[in-house]
Amino acid sequence: MAGIKEIRTKIKSVQNTRKITKAMEMVAASKMRKAQERMRAGRPYALKVRNIAAHLMQANPEYKHPYLYEAVELKSAGVVVVTTDKGLCGGLNTNIMRLVLSHLTQFKAQGVDVQFTAFGNKGLGVLSRVGANVVTQEVGLGDKPELDRLIGAIKVQLDDFAQGKINAVYLATTRFVNTMRQEPVFFRLLPLPSKLNDPNAAFDQSGDDELSQSQSQNGWDYIYEPDAKTVIDELLQRYVEGVVFQAVAESMASEQSARMVAMKAASDNAKKVIGDLQLVYNKTRQAAITKEISEIVGGAAAV
């Protein structure tokens, strides 16, 4: 059995750890509220622009943007992976990277070349370790996503798609469901989704049923002012910006929620460990006292 001094040292160490996890829990809870507000504020826009883009895919405009062309055969693809810069957020990064690596295995089995864009240190580290082709990266995003940095990082993927070097662009991120639940999602960003209820094309599926009811069975047709090229170019640029920004915002909200839950669990476990060590300490101390008393009594009886 460990000595009294060793047990006291362990108790002090666990107490110090609990102070850190408790502080991190409170910081995460404070950041989580702002991140969730930012994420919820952007959802209606991202959902609406995706709705219009899906309708445009069914229309027959006189101008055909490169983002509207769907390849007959998938030979190469780009994947944008959104993870966190810091750890201590439970299985958040593990879940999204497991999903990404699973799709990477499927792509390789089909002979599809894959190139990656990494947002966040954790995803970049995993992709580097597996030897993936990372063409661009952006780390240190902070607590608030900046659209200029995001678009700058994925511009290589967008240009390659427009030039035909890759046939599709996918986005992998974590969808925020609630404080206790976050889901990893992997869906197609480009070419545009042809239907709203396609799980591979949906980012936020909460409103898909309602949106799909508004789809016309006969397709969609629009009148463009001033001209189709100007309107469609601007719309598809906003589509990419809106979906990518929302993906990062969802990931940040999920990160703070997962970190708060993980740090609360760590604090509760530390409290339990301290209680168990305190019980062992008291038993050891009482055993030492009893032994000393027995030795004194034994010595007095011998005299």
N, C-alpha and C positions, 0 to 999 in steps of 0.2 A: 504494500500500500504506500502511496506517495506521502511524503512528509508534510507537516503543517505549512512550512514555508513554501514548498512547491505548489500546494493547493492555493495558498493565498496569492501567489504570483499568477496562477491561471485565472483566478477570479478577477484580478485586476486587469489582465489582458482582455478577457471577454467583455468586461465593463467598458474598456476603452473602445473596443470594436463596436459595441452597441451604441455608444455615443455617436460614432461616425455614421452608422447605418440609420440611426434616428434622424440625424441632421440631413442626410441625403434623402430620406423619405419626405421630410418637410419641404426641402427645396424642390423635389420632383412634384409634389402636390401643388406647390405654387406655380410652377411652370406648366403643369398639366392643364390647369384651367385656361390659361392664355392660349396654349396650343390647341385645345379643343374648340375654343371660340373661333380661332382663325380657321381651323379645319371645317367647322360647320358653316362658317360664313362663305366659304368657297365652294361648297358642295352644290348648291343650286345652279351656279354658273357652269361648273364643270359638267353637270348632268345635262343642262340645256344645250350646251355647245356640242356635246356628244350626240344628243338627240337630233340636232339639225344636221350634223355631219353624216349620221346614219341615213337620214332622209335623202341627203344629197347623193349618197351612193346609189340610191334607187332612182334618182332623177336622170334625165338625159340632157344635160346642159350642152350648149353649143361649144363650150370650152372645156377641155378635159385636163385637169391638173394631174401632175405625176403621182400625187398621193392617192388618186382614185383608181389607178391601174393595179389590178391584182394579177400576179404572175401565175402562169399555168403550172409551173413546177417550182417548188421551193428548193433552191440550191445554196443559198447563203442567207444569213439572218443577222440582225443586230439585236442585242439585248441590253436594256438599261436596268441596272440593279440598284435599288434604293435601300440602304441599310443605315445604321447609326455610326457616329464617329466614336462613341464611348460604349463601354460594356456595362455590366451590372444592371441589365434590364431583362433578366430571366432568359427564356428561350426565344426571344424575339428574332435575333439575328440568325440563330441556329435554324429556326423554322423556315425563314425566307431563303436562306442559302441551300437548305436541303431541297426545297422546291426547285430552285434554279439549277442545281447540279443534276437533279432528276431529269429536267427538260434538256439539259446539255447532253446527257447520256443518250436521250432519245434522238436528238439532232445528229449526234455522231453516228448512231446506228443507221440513220437514214442517209448518211453521207452529206449532211448539211454543214457548211462552214459557218462558225459563229464568232462574232466579235462583240466585245462588251464595252459598255460605259458604266463606270462605278461611281455612285454617290455614297460617300461614307467610308471611313477607314476599315470597318469590319468586313464589309463585302469585298473591298479592294484586297485585303490581306488574304481572304479565302481564294479569290480568283487567281492571285499571284502564286499561291501555293500549289494549285492544281494545274498551273501552266496555261491558263486561259489567255486568249488574245485580247488584252485590254487596250483599246485605242485611245480612250480619253478617261479622265477621272476628275472628280471634284470632291475634296474633303474639307473639313472644318466649316460646315455650313452654318453652325451656330444654332440658335433657338428659333430663328425666323428665316424661312426660305427667301432667297433673292432671285427673282426671275432672270435677271441678266446672267448670273453665274450658271443657272440651270440650262438655259437655252444655249449658252456658249459651250457647255460641255457636250450636249447632244447634237450640236450642229454637224459634227463629222458624220454621225449616223444618218441625219436627215439628208445631207448632201450625197452620201453614198447611195441612199435609197432613190433619190431623185435621178441620179446618174445611172441607176441600174446595177450598181456593184453588189447590192444586197436586195433581196426580194421582199423582206418584211422586217419590221422593227417591233420588238416586244418590250413590255414594261413589267418589271417584277418589283412589287412593293408590299407593304403591310396595310391592310384595310382596317380602319378603326371601327369596331362594332360597339363596344362599351368599355368602361374602365377595366373590367375584368377579362375582356375577350378581344383579341386582335387576330385577324386572319391573314395569312400570306396569300397573295393573288399574283397570277401570271397571265397577262392578256396581251392581245395584239393592239399596238398603237397605230401602225401603218402596214398595209393600206387600210383605209377606213373600214370599220365594221359594217357589214352589209345588213345586219339585223341587230336590234337592240337586245333581244333575249338570248343572244349567244354568250354563254358564260366565259368564253375565251376573249370576247370583245368587250365585256362589261367591266367597268371599274366599280361603280356603286350600284349593286343590283337591287337596292331597296325600292327603287321606283320603276323598275323595268316592266313590270306587269301593266302598270298604268300607262306607261309610254307606248308599249307595244300595241295597246288597244287603239291608239291614235294613228297607227300606221295604215296607210291606204293600201288596199289590195291591188290597186291599179298603178301603183308607183306615185312618185311626186314630180311636180313640175313647178318651176318658179319663174318669175319675171325679174330680171336683173337690171338694176339701175346704179351707176351709169352703164356698166357693161359686165358681162359674165366673168371675164378674167379678173377684173379689179375686185369684185365681190368675193369670188371663190378663193382667190389668193389670200385675201385678208381673213376670210372665215377659217380656212384651214390652218393659217398661222396661229390664229386665236385658239383653234381646237388643240393644237399641239401644246401651246403654252399653258392653256387651262388644265389639260389632263396631267401634264408633267408637274406643274405647280401643285395641283391637288394631291398627286401621288406623294410628293415630298411632305406636304402638310399633314397628310394622313399618317405617314411614317413617323413624323415628329410627335404627333399627338399619341400615337401608339407607344413610342419610346418612353415618354414621360409617365404614361399610365403604367406600363410594364415595370418601369424602374420603381415607381412608388409602391406597387404591390410587392415586388421582390425585396425591397428594403424593409417594408413592414414585416414580411415573413422572416427576414434575417434578424430584425430587432426582436421579434417574438421568440425566435429560436434561441437567441442570445440570452434573453431573460430566463428561459427555461433551463439553459445550461448553467447560468449563474445560480439558480435555485438548487439544481442538483449538486453543483460543486460546494455550495454553502452547506448542504446537508452532509456531504462527505467530510467537509472541514470540521463541522461540529462533532461528528462521530469520532474522527481522528483525534481531535483535541480532548474530547471526553475520555477516550481510551488512554491517552497519554497521562491525563490527570489521575485516572484510576490506577494506572500502573505505578505512578509515583507514590500514591497513598498506600498501595499494597506493599511497596518496598519499605516505606517508613514503618508501617505496622509490623511487617516481618522483622525488620531490624530491631524494633523496640521489644518484640516478643523474645527474640534471641538473647537480648541483654538481660 
